[in-house]
Amino acid sequence: MSKSIIINTDYLSTKKNRGGGEKPIRNTSLKPNKIKQALINRIKTYHSELLNKDRIEGEATVVAETPKSEFEESVEMFNQMAKEKDRRDERRKMRFNANLASGTQIDLPSPAYLEESRTRKNRPNNNNNTTFKITANDNVPYGILKGGSKPTYRQFSQSQQHIQNSPTPVSETLEINTEVQNEQVPSLEPETRLPSPETIYYERSKRFDDFKKRFNQKLQQKASQLDAPGTRCIRKKVKKHRTLGKHKGKISILVKNYETRRKIEKECAILKEKPIGVVKDFLRERGFIKMGSSAPDHILRQMYESCFLSGDVNNLNGENLLHNYLHDDNQNA
């Protein structure tokens, strides 16, 4: 038996060339019921605005003997709108006729002015064809060509500077009057003289001595005020002792505040800087370790800090004390 295989050709084509189904056309036109409802709503709003306006102006008097339907009210409203439009058109026509009757005149230009403007437009413009005649000045003492008949501007300026700097010979004779007149010769010394360094040093040292005297006087006054009876400050040193632990049926503990914690931290930092030899001697004297102990250094330091911070602690074990006494070389010697 043979089996037929059906393949859709759309699957073999690309996505762009693949034919899509026809899209349904949406009917976007408004339905007549919606248009009717919108028109009725606009009529109602306009009618309500008109009634409010008449009430404010006091012109409308509502006399309703029999209730009217919505259709009659809408027809009446349309008629009123048409009448109002006719009224506006009549007012516009009357205003236009009044302006014509008043004889408003418009100032028109005179015929002479119009004729002159026409001739000005037709007149050819000769400004573009003007030629200027430029004449060269031959009296310039310098030129622009190097090696020409005239020197260049640089050579000319250098020669002028040389002429200005050269001394001019004196050809005139000077007459010298040998007669001495009895006139007072003005002094050539300056009127104001600068002070010498010695005088400046003397003045500064004098001012400094005066300042020292005033300062010493103020210190003496303050010292005399402090030495006066009744103003002397008496200093006392107060020591407080705290008994911690169980004492007379009471147990007291110390709650560490910020200052106490700071003191303990400082003491710990000082203890950590102690050499290991001092640490071993302290623990050996108190009986915590034996002579020749092989305990690591960090454990010995922790024991040293704990013993030092706990207070005056001693180990009363006789074995350690006897071992240290027998193996101590200093005492045996």
LINURUR-V567786 format. One line per field, one symbol per residue. ss: DSSP state (H for helix, E for strand, L for the rest). A space follows every 10 residues. Layout:
ss: ???
This chain:
ss: LLLLLLLLHH HLLLLLLLLL LLLLLLLLLL LHHHHHHHHH HHHHHHHHHH HHHHHHHLLL LLLLLLLLLH HHHHHHHHHH HHHHHHHHHH HHHHHHHHHH HLLLLLLLLL HHHHHHHHHH HHLLLLHHHL LLLLLLLLLL LLELLLLLLL LEHHHHHHHH HHHHHLLLLL LLLLLLLLLL LLLLLLLLLL LLLLLLHHHH HHHHHHHHHH HHHHHHHHHH HHHHHHHLLL LLLLLLLLLL LLLLEEELLE EELLLLLHHH HHHHHHHHHH HHLLLHHHHH HHHHHLLLLL LLLLLLHHHH HHHHHHHHHH LLLLLLLHHH HHHHHHLLHH HHL
